[in-house]
Amino acid sequence: MTEPDSDSSRARFVQVFLAQRARMEALVSRRVGCRATASDLVQELFLRFWRRPEFKVEALDTYLLRCAGNLAIDHLRSEGSRARVAQASLPLDETHSPQAPEQALEVDHDLQRIEAALRALPERTRQIFLLNRIHGLKYSEIADALQLSQSTVEKHMMRALDACKASVAAPRSSHWRRALGAAACLVLAIGVAGGWRPGDWLQDLRADFSSADTIHQVTLADQSQVTLDAGSAIAVDFQQGERHVRLLHGAAFFKVTHTGEPFVVEAAGGRVRVLGTEFEVRDQADGAQVTVRSGRVAVTSAQGQAPRELTANQQLAYAEGLAGEILSVDSDSRLAWRQGWLTYDQVPLAQVVEDLRRYYPGRIVLLGDELGQRRVSGSFPVDEPLMALDSLGKVMGFSRHTVLGRFTVIR
């Protein structure tokens, strides 16, 4: 049984997937006739499995190969290549023995060689590689963004992949696929489980104000001040006698100017009505959280429910319309990110890493459930996330490896 909701089962799934990735890509490539397309389809297969709430499989390695073959057939059908579907339906070759799962993540030296190879590539080729492998954009999206043809994007990608393959010594030439596979799969994993959502950039198109990997301060038309945490976006509507702000994602701290008109913040299906205050609204995976620094707010977690009033140093989280208990907190400590600091008192390392991800221009992946549960106390600057990780590593005994300043692995 493999259960993606279980941390140990997730880890096993990633290990088996990485061990079989080279075989899956080879199989799909033979059937669709394009290595770049095969790589994309195998990544899509990973994401499909990761999003499943539960699946039961006796032999996961063999099952993944069969699924990869079926995905290739579906792709050919969608492309109208009926003549090749029959050929693609040949029996699966199961004679090759799978690689040991524990070898799948032993790629540190390969990553270093691959990094050197990527740095030697032309800027445009390296840019396309990063957009695809690190930021998860499809070839068609990259082509639109860079105003290139999709075939040109594919040629750049193949050049980058060939450079990566050549960078690994011949006796260990199969390892380059595992290195790239680890990066690609772990990026997808963090995208689903670590808080990064590929759809955020689509929401940003509807935003009036947004921030990337830095804290951003804005002044609204009524002179109210808003501080956007890294990776945040809001939409503003000051019409029809109400000042309305929608938190699209991330977190925002509000210092509201009194004008006599209502000021309402909408987030995760709930509404925060200002009664004269300074407060934060933070989007979370399953709802939102409201923290008040001064004054009062009325929080309505769902339509039809009675509002709950919060005052200074109080916090309330709600999910799917159901609000939790009102907690007493040290608001200055909880909101210290506005001054560029993250402060913790005995929290899991996994939470610290998740917070630091917002201020990093790429992806940070934490390997090891036990390591992620170790407790951390202290304050760390948000403008130097890798420095914060290095400081923690010296105390907690973990190491990090960063590729091209964009992909960081901690273990």
N, C-alpha and C positions, 0 to 999 in steps of 0.2 A: 504494500500500500504506500502511495505517495500523497501526502497532504500538504499543499502549499501553505496552509495556515500554520503548520508546525515548522518552527525554525530548523530543527534537525532534518526534517524531511525536505525542506527547501534546500538546505545545504547538500543533501544527497542528490537531489534532482540536478542541481547545478553541476556537481562533480560528474555525474553520469552523462549529462548533456555535453559538457566540455570534452569528455573522453570520446564521445561519438561524433563530435562536430565535424572533424575532418572527413569521416566516412559519409556523413549526411551531405556535406557540400559536394563531395566527389560524385555521389549518386545523383543529386539534383542537377549538377552541372552536366553530367552525361545526358540527362533527359531533356533539359531545356536549352543546352548548347551555349551557355554563357556563365562564366564563373562569377561575374559580378551579380547577376540575377540570382544565382544559386546562393550566394552569401546573404543577400537580402531575404530570400525565402526562408532560409534556416533561422535567421534572426526573428522573422515573423512567427515561425513555429515555436521558438522559445517563449515569445511574448504570449502566445495563445495558451500554452501550458501554464505559465506563471499566473495568469489571470483566473485560472480555474479554481473554484473553491475547494474541489476535491476530485481526485481521480484514483482509481485502483488498477494497478498494472502488475502482473507477475514478473515479466522480464522487461524492465524499462528500456534497456539498451536496444533490444530488438524492436520494441514497440516504437521507439523514436525513429528508427530507420524506416519502418513501414509508413509512419506518418509523413516523413520527409518525402518518400516516394509518392504518396497520395497528393501531397501539396504541389509537387512538380506537375502531376497530371492535371490538377485543378488549374494551375497557372497556364498550362498549354491550352486547356479548354477555353479559359477566359480570353486568351490571345487569338482564339480561332484556329489553332493549329491542330485540327482534327486528324490530319494525316499522320501526325507524330504521336497521337495519344495511344494508338494500338502498339506502337513500338515502345513507348514508355511504360507499358503495362507488363513488361517482361518480369519473370519471377525475380525476387530479391536474392542477391548473392550473400549468403550468410557464412561463407567459409572463413572469412577473416576474423580472427579472435579480437575482442574489444580490448582497449588499453586499460590499464589499471586506473581507477578513478583517482587514487591518491596522487597520481602523476599530473593530473590535469592542471593544477594551479602552481606547479613548480616552473615558473616562467620568468623569474626575476632577471636572469642574465639575457634571456631572449628579448625582454622588454627594453633592456638597455641598448642592445644592438639595433633593435627596431627603431628606437628613438633616434639613434645616430643616423640611421638610414633615412628617416623621415626629414631630419634637419637638412640633409643634403639635397632634398628634392626641390624643384622650383616652387616658388611661393604659392602659385595657383594650385598646383597638384597637392601640396600639403594642406592648403585651405579646404579643398574639396574633401580630402581624407578626414580632416577634423570635423567638418560639417556632417559627414555620414557616420563615422565610427564613434565620435565623442558626443555630438549633439543630436544624433538620431534622425537626421533629415533624410528623406528618400531622394533618389536620383532626380526624380521629376521636380521636387521642391528645390533642390540645389540648382538645377538648370534654370528654373524661373527666377530664383534669387540673384543668380550671377549672369542672367541673360545669355545662357549658353544652350546648345542643343543637348539633349539627354545623351546622345552617343558620345559627345565630347566629354561629358562628365564621366561616363563609363570608361573612356580611354584613360582619363586622369586617374581614376580609381584603380584600374588594372596596373598602371605604372607604379602607383604607390604600393599595391599589394606585391607586385613582383620585386620591388626594392626591399620590402620586408622579408620576403622569402629568401632573397639572395644574401641578406644580412646575417642569416643564421648558418652556422657551420654545417657542411654537408652531412656528417654523421648524425646530426640531430635536426635534419631538415624538416622533419614532421612537426617539430616543436613550434615553428613559426605560426602554424595554424592554431595551435592551442593558445599561444600568446595573444594573437588577435581575437581568438574566440573568447578568451577570458575577458579581455577588454570589452568586446561587444556585448557579451552576455551580462557581465556585471553592470555595464551602463544601463541595460534594459532593466536589470533587477532593481537598481537604485531608482530608476524612473518610476517603477511600480510601487516599490516598498519603501523608498527612502524620501518621498515627498516631492520629488521633481516630476512634474506633469508635462509631457510634450505639448499638451493643448494650451499651456499658459500663453504662448506667443500669439495664439489666435485670440485669446481674451484681451491681450494687450492692444489689439487693433481697435477694440471698442473702448479702451481706457482714455481718460482725459489726462491722467498722470500715472507714470509707472517708473519703477527703478529696476536696475539690473542686479549687479553684485555689490552695490554700495547703498548707503542710506541717503535718502533724498528728501529735502524739505521744500514744501510748496506753500504758497499763499493763495487762498480761494478768493473769489470775487467779493465776499463779505468781510475780508481781512482775517478770517479764521486761519489758523496755522495747522498744517498737516505734516507729520514726519512719517515718510514711508520707509519701512524696513526694507532690506535688500530683497529682491525678488517679489515685489508687491505692485499692485495696480488698483486704481480706483476710477470710477466713473461718476461725474458730478452733474446734477440737474437742479438748478436754482430757479424753477418756474412754478407757477400755480400756487404761490404763497407759501411754499415749503422748500427749505434747503435740504436737498436729498443727495446722499452720497452712497454709492454701492461699492463695497469691497469685493473686487473680482478675485483676488488671491493675495496671499501674504498677510501683512499686518500694517496697521496705520495708527498713529497716535494723534489725537485731535485736541487742539486748544481752541475752543469755540468762542467767537465774538458774539456778544449779545446784541441782537437787532430787533427782537420782538417776534421774529418768524421762527417756526419750529425748525429744528435741525435733527435730521434722522439719518442713521447709518444702517444700511441693510447688509446682512452677511449670512450666508448659509441658511436662508429661509427665515431668519429672524430679523427683528428690528430693534435698534437702540435709539431711544428718544432722549435728547439732551435736556436736562433740567438745570444746566449751568455747571460746567465741569471741564476737567482735563482727563482723558481716558484713552485706552487702547482697545481696538478690536482686532483680533487675530483669527484668521481662517485656519482651520485644522482639518485633518483628514476626514473626520466624521461630523464636523459641525463648526462651531466658532467659540471663542473665549473673549470675555470682556473684563478688563481690569481698570479700575477707577483710581486715579491719583488724587484728585480733589473734586469737590462738588458732588453732583448726583446724576444718575442716569436711570431710565426705566427700560428694562429689557423684556421684550416680548419674543419668546422663542418660537412661536408658531401662531398663525392666524386663529383668532378666537380664544386664545389663552390670555389669562390675566397677566399684566406686566408685573415684573419684580424689580424693586428699587434697590440700587446699589449706591453706597457712599464711599468716601475715601478709604483706600487700603482694603477694598473688597473686590472679589473676583467671582465670576460665574461662567461656567461652560455649559453649552447646550449642544445636543446632537439630535437630528431628525425630529426637532420640535420638542424634545424632552429636556428640560433644564435640570442640572444637578444642584448640589447644595451651594449656598453662598459661603465663600471661604474668606478668612482674614489673611491678608498677605502683606509683605513689605513691598509696596508698589515701586518705590525708588529702586530697589534691587531688581525686581522683575522687569522694570522698564529701563534698565541701565544701558540697553542697546542704543538708546538715543544719543548717549554720550560716547558710543563706540566700544562698549564693554559688555561681555557676557559673564554673569556671576552665578555661581552654582554652590549648592551645599548638599553633598552626598547624593548626587544624581548619577544615573548610569552613563558610562562613556558613550554609549550609542546615542543618547540624547544630545550630548555635547557635539558629537560629530554631525548629527542631523542639523543642529543650529549653525555650525560652521559652514555647512554646505551652501547656505544662503549667500555667504560672502566670498565664495570661491568661484572663479570664472569658468570652471569645468565641472568635473565629477569627483566625489570622494567616496570610496567604497571601504567599508569596514568588514574584514573577514574574521569570523570566529564569534559564536554566540557568547561563550564564556567571557571573552575579552570585552564584548559590548556591555555586559552586565556589571563590570567592575565599577565601583563608585568613585566619583570625582568631586572635589571641592576646590574652589578658587575662582579667580577672575582672569579673563583672557581678552585681548584686543581683537575686535572684529576685522580690522584692516590687515591683519597678518595671520590668516587661518592656518597656513602651513607652519609658521613659527609657533603658534599655539599647540599644534599637533606634535611638533618636535619636543616642546617642553614637556608635554604629557608623556611622550614616548620615553624620555629619560627616566621619568618617575615610575611609569607602569610597565616598562620593558617591551614595548612594541616598536616595530619599525615601519617606515613608510617608503614607498617608491613612487616617484612622479614622472610621468611621460609628457614631454613638451609643455609642461606647466599647465596641463589641462586635465589629466587623468591621474588620480592619486589612489594608491592601494595601501591600506593599513592592515598589518597583521602581527 
